[in-house]
Each structure stands twice: as structure tokens, then as C-alpha cells.
Amino acid sequence: MDAVVPLLIFVPLLSLLGGITLAILRTVGRQKQIELLQRERIAALERGLDPAQLPTLGALGLEPAGSAGGEAGQLSRNLMVAGIVSLALGIGLMVVFAVAEEHGEAWTLGIVPQALGIGLLVAAAAVRPRGRPAA
């Protein structure tokens, strides 16, 4: 049991760091794409092309954050799914440790992923678009 406890702490932390790193890389890459498309649009306009002929960022799937394209709704759904999974994981860990150890306090390790799950659910509620309910 002593070897499992550090693993239970290390794996979620590594997952969080990996998720944060991927989110940062995705955001930076997306910003570079938007910047390049805007520069291309400006160059085309300077050459005298009709702006109606040029594709918009929305048509290319690159709406800026917070636009009506639904990015906030997608983020809210992703956070909600992650929160529910973390909450269920925490409950499962508490049950497993409570059954496995009769007089121990190991069941309290399930509180960590539960707290993470509750935090993700609160974040999902915070980023949910206000004009329409999240699907």
C-alpha cells in the first residue's frame, strides 16, 4: 500500500501538467494561424481584392475566443465532462480504499480527485455562455 500512495499523487499531477501544456500549445498554435490569416487578408486587400471574396475566420473554424462560434460552450462541455469523471474517480477511490482497509484512513485519498472534479464543474458553470444553455 505504501508504494501505491505516491503513484496516486504523481499520476494526476502529471496528467494535469500534460493537459495544461497541451492547452497552451493549442492556444499558441491557433493564435499563430489567426495572425497569419489576418496578415494574408490585409495583403489581399492592399492588392485590391474584394473583401467579400475572402474567407472569414468563422468559415475556417478559427473564430476568436468568446465569439458566437461556440468555443465557450465547447469549453464548458469539456470541463463538465472532466469534472464528472474526476468526481466519479474520487468516489470510486474512496469506496475501494474503504473496503480494502478496515481501520485505515486511506479512503480519504478519494477527496483529492473529488475536489478537482468539483472545481472543474464550477469552472464549467463559470465559462458557460449566458445567452443559451450548454448542451
C-alpha positions in Angstrom: 0.0 0.0 0.0 2.9 2.4 0.7 4.1 2.2 -2.9 0.6 3.0 -4.3 0.1 6.3 -2.4 3.0 8.2 -4.2 1.7 6.8 -7.5 -1.8 8.1 -6.8 -0.4 11.5 -6.2 2.1 11.5 -9.1 -0.2 10.3 -11.9 -2.9 13.0 -11.5 -0.3 15.7 -11.2 1.4 14.5 -14.4 -1.9 14.4 -16.2 -2.7 17.9 -15.1 0.6 19.2 -16.2 0.3 17.4 -19.6 -3.2 18.8 -20.1 -2.2 22.3 -19.3 0.8 22.0 -21.6 -1.4 20.8 -24.5 -3.9 23.6 -23.9 -1.1 26.2 -24.0 0.3 24.7 -27.2 -3.1 24.6 -28.9 -3.8 28.2 -28.0 -0.5 29.4 -29.2 -0.8 27.5 -32.5 -4.3 28.8 -33.0 -3.3 32.4 -32.4 -0.5 32.0 -35.0 -3.0 30.6 -37.5 -5.3 33.6 -36.9 -2.5 36.0 -37.2 -1.3 34.5 -40.5 -4.8 34.6 -41.9 -5.3 38.2 -40.9 -1.9 39.2 -42.5 -3.0 37.3 -45.7 -6.3 39.2 -45.7 -4.5 42.6 -45.2 -2.2 41.8 -48.1 -5.1 40.7 -50.3 -7.0 43.9 -49.5 -3.9 46.0 -50.3 -3.7 44.4 -53.7 -7.3 45.5 -54.3 -9.2 42.2 -53.9 -12.9 42.3 -53.0 -13.2 41.6 -49.2 -16.4 39.6 -49.9 -14.4 37.1 -51.8 -12.0 36.4 -48.9 -12.9 33.6 -46.4 -13.8 34.7 -42.9 -12.2 33.3 -39.8 -15.6 31.7 -38.9 -15.7 29.9 -42.3 -12.2 28.5 -41.5 -13.2 27.4 -38.0 -11.0 29.9 -36.3 -13.3 32.3 -34.5 -11.7 34.5 -31.9 -12.3 33.4 -28.3 -15.6 34.5 -26.9 -17.3 34.8 -30.3 -20.6 33.4 -31.2 -18.9 30.4 -32.7 -19.5 28.3 -29.7 -16.0 28.0 -28.3 -17.2 28.9 -24.8 -19.9 26.3 -25.0 -17.4 23.6 -26.1 -15.0 24.6 -23.2 -17.9 24.4 -20.8 -18.9 20.9 -22.0 -15.3 19.7 -21.9 -14.8 21.0 -18.3 -18.1 19.4 -17.3 -17.1 16.0 -18.6 -13.7 16.2 -17.0 -15.4 17.3 -13.7 -17.8 14.4 -13.7 -15.1 11.9 -14.5 -12.9 13.3 -11.7 -15.8 13.3 -9.3 -16.6 9.6 -10.1 -13.0 8.7 -9.8 -12.8 10.2 -6.3 -15.9 8.4 -5.2 -14.6 5.1 -6.6 -11.2 5.6 -4.9 -13.0 6.3 -1.6 -15.1 3.1 -1.9 -12.1 0.9 -2.9 -9.9 2.1 -0.1 -12.7 1.9 2.5 -13.3 -1.7 1.5 -9.7 -2.6 1.2 -8.6 -1.2 4.6 -10.8 -1.9 7.5 -9.4 0.5 10.1 -7.3 2.8 7.9 -7.7 6.4 6.7 -6.7 5.6 3.1 -10.2 6.3 1.9 -9.5 10.0 2.3 -7.3 9.9 -0.8 -10.5 10.0 -2.8 -11.1 13.5 -1.6 -8.4 14.9 -3.9 -9.9 13.9 -7.2 -13.4 14.8 -5.9 -12.2 18.3 -5.1 -10.7 18.5 -8.6 -14.0 17.3 -10.1 -16.0 19.9 -8.1 -13.5 22.6 -9.2 -13.9 21.6 -12.9 -17.7 21.6 -12.6 -17.6 25.1 -11.1 -15.3 26.2 -13.9 -17.7 24.7 -16.4 -20.5 26.8 -14.9 -18.3 29.9 -15.0 -17.5 29.7 -18.7 -20.9 28.6 -19.9 -22.3 31.1 -22.4 -25.0 33.2 -20.7 -27.4 33.6 -23.7 -28.2 29.9 -24.2 -28.0 26.8 -22.1 -25.0 24.4 -22.5 -25.9 21.2 -24.3 
